[in-house]
């Protein structure tokens, strides 16, 4: 099981997401999948990023709600969450 390591920016993004009234259980359920190293269902459209975000992954939790993270063997580094314009 991987350990979650949220960045300070992710924590700020999460507060903003909560203020917008989005259902955080969607995020928590997705994070359970990642922590348990399960296969990500295709509806999340998970993909690797390029350029200056090389090595990071992004998924669509809901239309207009994204999550960016990076992972290694033991950890999940939660980097950003929010809309396209936020990120």
MMTF fields as JSON, N, C-alpha, C and O atoms, coordinates in Angstrom:
{
  "mmtfVersion": "1.0.0",
  "mmtfProducer": "UNKNOWN",
  "numBonds": 347,
  "numAtoms": 348,
  "numGroups": 87,
  "numChains": 1,
  "numModels": 1,
  "chainsPerModel": [1],
  "groupsPerChain": [87],
  "chainIdList": ["A"],
  "bondAtomList": [4, 2, 8, 6, 12, 10, 16, 14, 20, 18, 24, 22, 28, 26, 32, 30, 36, 34, 40, 38, 44, 42, 48, 46, 52, 50, 56, 54, 60, 58, 64, 62, 68, 66, 72, 70, 76, 74, 80, 78, 84, 82, 88, 86, 92, 90, 96, 94, 100, 98, 104, 102, 108, 106, 112, 110, 116, 114, 120, 118, 124, 122, 128, 126, 132, 130, 136, 134, 140, 138, 144, 142, 148, 146, 152, 150, 156, 154, 160, 158, 164, 162, 168, 166, 172, 170, 176, 174, 180, 178, 184, 182, 188, 186, 192, 190, 196, 194, 200, 198, 204, 202, 208, 206, 212, 210, 216, 214, 220, 218, 224, 222, 228, 226, 232, 230, 236, 234, 240, 238, 244, 242, 248, 246, 252, 250, 256, 254, 260, 258, 264, 262, 268, 266, 272, 270, 276, 274, 280, 278, 284, 282, 288, 286, 292, 290, 296, 294, 300, 298, 304, 302, 308, 306, 312, 310, 316, 314, 320, 318, 324, 322, 328, 326, 332, 330, 336, 334, 340, 338, 344, 342],
  "bondOrderList": [1, 1, 1, 1, 1, 1, 1, 1, 1, 1, 1, 1, 1, 1, 1, 1, 1, 1, 1, 1, 1, 1, 1, 1, 1, 1, 1, 1, 1, 1, 1, 1, 1, 1, 1, 1, 1, 1, 1, 1, 1, 1, 1, 1, 1, 1, 1, 1, 1, 1, 1, 1, 1, 1, 1, 1, 1, 1, 1, 1, 1, 1, 1, 1, 1, 1, 1, 1, 1, 1, 1, 1, 1, 1, 1, 1, 1, 1, 1, 1, 1, 1, 1, 1, 1, 1],
  "groupList": [{"groupName": "UNK", "atomNameList": ["N", "CA", "C", "O"], "elementList": ["N", "C", "C", "O"], "formalChargeList": [0, 0, 0, 0], "bondAtomList": [1, 0, 2, 1, 3, 2], "bondOrderList": [1, 1, 2], "singleLetterCode": "X", "chemCompType": "L-PEPTIDE LINKING"}],
  "groupTypeList": [0, 0, 0, 0, 0, 0, 0, 0, 0, 0, 0, 0, 0, 0, 0, 0, 0, 0, 0, 0, 0, 0, 0, 0, 0, 0, 0, 0, 0, 0, 0, 0, 0, 0, 0, 0, 0, 0, 0, 0, 0, 0, 0, 0, 0, 0, 0, 0, 0, 0, 0, 0, 0, 0, 0, 0, 0, 0, 0, 0, 0, 0, 0, 0, 0, 0, 0, 0, 0, 0, 0, 0, 0, 0, 0, 0, 0, 0, 0, 0, 0, 0, 0, 0, 0, 0, 0],
  "groupIdList": [1, 2, 3, 4, 5, 6, 7, 8, 9, 10, 11, 12, 13, 14, 15, 16, 17, 18, 19, 20, 21, 22, 23, 24, 25, 26, 27, 28, 29, 30, 31, 32, 33, 34, 35, 36, 37, 38, 39, 40, 41, 42, 43, 44, 45, 46, 47, 48, 49, 50, 51, 52, 53, 54, 55, 56, 57, 58, 59, 60, 61, 62, 63, 64, 65, 66, 67, 68, 69, 70, 71, 72, 73, 74, 75, 76, 77, 78, 79, 80, 81, 82, 83, 84, 85, 86, 87],
  "secStructList": [7, 7, 3, 3, 3, 3, 7, 2, 2, 2, 2, 2, 2, 2, 2, 2, 2, 2, 2, 6, 6, 7, 7, 2, 2, 2, 2, 2, 2, 2, 2, 2, 2, 2, 2, 6, 6, 7, 7, 7, 7, 4, 4, 4, 7, 7, 3, 3, 7, 7, 4, 4, 4, 6, 6, 7, 3, 3, 3, 3, 3, 3, 6, 6, 3, 3, 3, 3, 3, 3, 3, 7, 1, 1, 3, 3, 3, 3, 3, 3, 3, 3, 7, 6, 6, 6, 7],
  "xCoordList": [0.845, 0.0, 0.893, 1.837, 0.577, 1.363, 0.906, -0.241, 1.826, 1.568, 1.282, 2.011, 0.215, -0.14, 0.757, 0.963, 1.286, 2.14, 1.614, 2.097, 0.627, 0.098, 1.058, 1.665, 1.185, 1.982, 1.158, -0.056, 1.806, 1.069, 0.108, -0.982, 0.499, -0.401, -1.623, -2.731, -1.445, -2.579, -3.55, -4.764, -3.037, -3.902, -4.727, -5.904, -4.111, -4.84, -5.91, -7.047, -5.53, -6.478, -7.661, -8.801, -7.389, -8.44, -9.444, -10.648, -8.965, -9.867, -10.752, -11.948, -10.165, -10.921, -11.971, -13.105, -11.594, -12.507, -13.678, -14.825, -13.38, -14.427, -15.385, -16.596, -14.847, -15.694, -16.617, -17.717, -16.172, -16.999, -18.143, -19.033, -18.123, -19.203, -19.06, -20.03, -17.864, -17.665, -17.645, -17.24, -18.081, -18.17, -16.777, -16.259, -16.181, -14.814, -14.707, -13.607, -15.831, -15.773, -15.29, -14.703, -15.532, -15.035, -13.505, -12.886, -12.912, -11.452, -10.939, -9.986, -11.569, -11.107, -11.202, -10.316, -12.259, -12.392, -11.294, -10.748, -10.978, -9.904, -8.559, -7.748, -8.327, -7.064, -6.921, -5.81, -8.03, -7.987, -7.497, -6.698, -7.985, -7.521, -6.008, -5.299, -5.527, -4.097, -3.267, -2.251, -3.7, -2.939, -2.842, -1.818, -3.904, -3.928, -3.384, -3.432, -2.861, -2.241, -3.169, -2.752, -4.441, -5.42, -5.409, -4.882, -5.991, -6.089, -7.063, -8.153, -6.656, -7.496, -8.528, -8.159, -9.826, -10.861, -10.735, -10.326, -11.089, -10.904, -11.705, -11.327, -12.794, -13.595, -12.83, -13.238, -11.734, -10.917, -9.943, -9.346, -9.778, -8.909, -7.508, -6.954, -6.95, -5.619, -4.556, -4.588, -3.624, -2.55, -1.328, -1.425, -0.18, 1.057, 1.121, 0.619, 1.739, 1.928, 3.308, 4.191, 3.475, 4.721, 5.299, 4.72, 6.414, 7.042, 7.583, 8.251, 7.286, 7.813, 7.112, 7.519, 6.074, 5.372, 5.695, 4.955, 6.782, 7.232, 7.31, 7.875, 6.742, 6.765, 5.523, 5.311, 4.699, 3.451, 2.314, 2.4, 1.25, 0.054, -1.128, -1.129, -2.126, -3.336, -4.532, -4.475, -5.623, -6.874, -8.026, -7.882, -9.161, -10.386, -11.314, -11.932, -11.405, -12.278, -13.739, -14.55, -14.057, -15.364, -15.072, -13.964, -16.023, -15.765, -15.424, -16.202, -14.278, -13.855, -13.171, -12.882, -12.903, -12.213, -11.055, -11.262, -9.836, -8.631, -7.821, -7.942, -7.008, -6.047, -4.702, -4.621, -3.647, -2.283, -1.476, -1.505, -0.753, 0.065, 1.309, 1.424, 2.23, 3.449, 3.616, 3.233, 4.176, 4.34, 5.696, 6.314, 6.132, 7.304, 6.903, 5.716, 7.863, 7.569, 6.679, 5.822, 6.871, 6.159, 5.222, 4.413, 5.302, 4.575, 3.765, 4.087, 2.697, 1.905, 2.018, 1.587, 2.591, 2.755, 1.599, 1.58, 0.644, -0.526, -0.112, 0.234, -0.152, 0.424, -0.619, -0.478, -1.659, -2.702, -4.046, -4.119, -5.112, -6.457, -7.27, -7.057, -8.196, -9.028, -9.443, -9.326, -9.93, -10.373, -9.173, -8.067, -9.404, -8.334, -7.774, -6.559, -8.654, -8.181, -7.416, -6.525, -7.748, -7.004, -5.576, -4.633, -5.439, -4.147, -3.324, -2.198],
  "yCoordList": [-1.18, 0.0, 1.248, 1.353, 2.175, 3.4, 4.43, 4.424, 5.303, 6.349, 7.655, 8.021, 8.366, 9.65, 10.746, 10.846, 11.565, 12.695, 13.937, 14.264, 14.636, 15.834, 17.018, 17.236, 17.774, 19.002, 20.103, 19.964, 21.184, 22.305, 22.909, 23.351, 22.932, 23.442, 22.55, 23.051, 21.246, 20.33, 20.597, 20.58, 20.842, 21.115, 22.376, 22.421, 23.407, 24.635, 24.343, 24.801, 23.574, 23.21, 22.436, 22.636, 21.555, 20.734, 21.604, 21.354, 22.617, 23.537, 24.276, 24.454, 24.701, 25.396, 24.469, 24.882, 23.228, 22.229, 21.995, 21.868, 21.94, 21.733, 22.922, 22.738, 24.146, 25.345, 25.367, 25.914, 24.777, 24.73, 23.73, 23.694, 22.931, 21.982, 20.677, 19.931, 20.39, 19.117, 17.972, 18.147, 16.817, 15.631, 15.03, 14.359, 15.271, 14.811, 13.298, 12.753, 12.609, 11.142, 10.59, 9.509, 11.321, 10.911, 10.879, 9.928, 11.918, 11.977, 10.87, 10.169, 10.713, 9.716, 8.301, 7.481, 8.009, 6.676, 6.431, 5.331, 7.467, 7.327, 7.119, 6.302, 7.856, 7.708, 6.316, 5.798, 5.717, 4.334, 3.39, 2.49, 3.605, 2.795, 2.929, 1.934, 4.167, 4.403, 3.802, 3.152, 4.018, 3.507, 1.992, 1.422, 1.351, -0.111, -0.665, -1.872, 0.23, -0.147, -0.973, -1.935, -0.569, -1.23, -0.584, 0.513, -1.272, -0.748, 0.427, 0.348, 1.515, 2.708, 2.501, 2.251, 2.6, 2.432, 3.489, 4.62, 3.112, 4.028, 5.324, 6.313, 5.352, 6.582, 7.742, 8.897, 7.444, 8.506, 9.13, 10.167, 8.518, 9.043, 9.384, 10.43, 8.511, 8.742, 8.683, 7.81, 9.615, 9.66, 10.361, 11.089, 10.127, 10.784, 12.169, 12.389, 13.098, 14.451, 14.571, 13.745, 15.609, 15.814, 17.183, 17.945, 17.481, 18.789, 18.965, 18.08, 20.133, 20.394, 19.563, 19.593, 18.83, 17.943, 16.474, 15.581, 16.234, 14.874, 14.046, 14.489, 12.849, 11.968, 12.064, 11.233, 13.081, 13.238, 12.594, 12.406, 12.258, 11.708, 12.615, 13.348, 12.55, 13.351, 12.466, 11.568, 12.724, 12.03, 13.012, 14.079, 12.631, 13.413, 12.727, 11.708, 13.3, 12.722, 12.88, 11.972, 14.026, 14.365, 15.319, 15.849, 15.552, 16.56, 17.911, 18.44, 18.448, 19.725, 19.639, 20.67, 18.422, 18.264, 17.292, 16.108, 17.807, 17.033, 16.76, 17.465, 15.738, 15.416, 15.172, 14.444, 15.781, 15.551, 14.952, 15.443, 13.881, 13.221, 12.619, 12.481, 12.27, 11.575, 10.431, 10.553, 9.336, 8.218, 7.559, 7.605, 6.946, 6.085, 4.753, 4.471, 3.958, 2.604, 2.592, 1.719, 3.549, 3.527, 4.695, 4.637, 5.756, 6.988, 7.504, 7.255, 8.235, 8.99, 10.461, 10.86, 11.255, 12.674, 13.415, 13.573, 13.863, 14.57, 16.013, 16.739, 16.422, 17.698, 18.796, 19.863, 18.552, 19.56, 18.881, 17.714, 19.631, 19.215, 20.469, 21.503, 20.382, 21.522, 21.452, 20.413, 22.578, 22.644, 22.889, 23.158, 22.793, 23.07, 24.477, 24.675, 25.443, 26.82, 27.008, 27.854, 26.235, 26.306, 25.816, 26.379, 24.756, 24.105, 24.701, 24.265],
  "zCoordList": [0.0, 0.0, 0.0, 0.783, -0.884, -1.003, 0.031, 0.478, 0.392, 1.381, 0.647, -0.275, 1.054, 0.454, 1.006, 2.215, 0.107, 0.473, -0.251, -1.335, 0.335, -0.326, -0.209, 0.84, -1.29, -1.256, -0.597, -0.441, -0.213, 0.382, -0.644, -0.28, -1.916, -2.958, -3.097, -3.286, -3.007, -3.082, -1.934, -2.137, -0.746, 0.41, 0.182, 0.538, -0.415, -0.751, -1.799, -1.687, -2.821, -3.876, -3.304, -3.724, -2.348, -1.75, -1.002, -1.069, -0.295, 0.409, -0.587, -0.353, -1.691, -2.737, -3.342, -3.586, -3.579, -4.135, -3.189, -3.62, -1.916, -0.912, -0.878, -0.765, -0.973, -0.989, -2.204, -2.14, -3.304, -4.516, -4.393, -5.243, -3.352, -3.124, -3.882, -4.016, -4.381, -5.078, -4.072, -2.922, -4.514, -3.663, -3.474, -4.367, -2.318, -2.07, -1.98, -2.066, -1.809, -1.771, -3.114, -3.163, -4.198, -5.52, -5.493, -5.97, -4.935, -4.815, -3.899, -4.24, -2.744, -1.771, -2.328, -2.086, -3.065, -3.672, -4.708, -4.8, -5.484, -6.47, -5.775, -6.213, -4.697, -3.968, -3.357, -3.246, -2.965, -2.467, -3.565, -3.309, -4.789, -5.919, -6.091, -6.25, -6.059, -6.251, -5.123, -5.37, -3.892, -2.736, -2.754, -2.379, -3.188, -3.231, -4.541, -4.781, -5.393, -6.666, -7.553, -8.198, -7.566, -8.422, -9.804, -9.989, -10.75, -12.116, -12.123, -11.556, -12.772, -12.853, -13.952, -15.1, -13.623, -14.649, -15.755, -15.495, -16.989, -18.127, -18.033, -18.66, -17.272, -17.196, -16.548, -16.671, -15.865, -15.268, -16.267, -15.979, -17.424, -18.486, -17.964, -18.301, -17.156, -16.581, -17.673, -18.54, -17.619, -18.605, -18.018, -17.029, -18.645, -18.237, -18.858, -19.961, -18.146, -18.648, -19.29, -19.058, -20.098, -20.837, -20.512, -19.736, -21.095, -20.92, -19.516, -18.98, -18.913, -17.575, -16.497, -15.336, -16.865, -15.927, -16.211, -15.799, -16.903, -17.217, -15.934, -14.934, -15.972, -14.808, -13.941, -13.059, -14.191, -13.449, -14.224, -15.437, -13.509, -14.142, -13.833, -12.844, -14.693, -14.524, -14.796, -15.636, -14.077, -14.369, -14.218, -13.622, -14.767, -14.695, -13.698, -14.008, -12.49, -11.469, -11.877, -11.69, -12.428, -12.991, -14.141, -14.221, -15.028, -16.068, -15.418, -14.625, -15.759, -15.199, -13.846, -13.238, -13.356, -12.067, -12.263, -12.528, -12.131, -12.417, -11.155, -10.154, -11.226, -10.178, -10.85, -11.84, -10.312, -10.796, -9.655, -8.526, -9.972, -8.961, -9.59, -10.808, -8.714, -9.113, -8.125, -6.962, -8.575, -7.654, -7.823, -8.886, -6.739, -6.784, -6.159, -5.997, -5.818, -5.336, -4.09, -3.958, -3.175, -1.898, -1.65, -0.724, -2.448, -2.149, -3.33, -4.492, -2.99, -3.963, -3.58, -2.498, -4.458, -4.203, -4.872, -6.093, -4.072, -4.59, -4.837, -3.905, -6.104, -6.508, -6.655, -6.058, -7.437, -7.684, -7.882, -8.267, -7.612, -7.974, -8.246, -7.612, -9.181, -9.536, -10.994, -11.643, -11.493, -12.888, -13.801, -13.331, -15.11, -16.074, -15.861, -15.886, -15.655, -15.492, -14.184, -14.113, -13.147, -11.88, -12.058, -11.503, -12.845, -12.963, -14.087, -14.326]
}
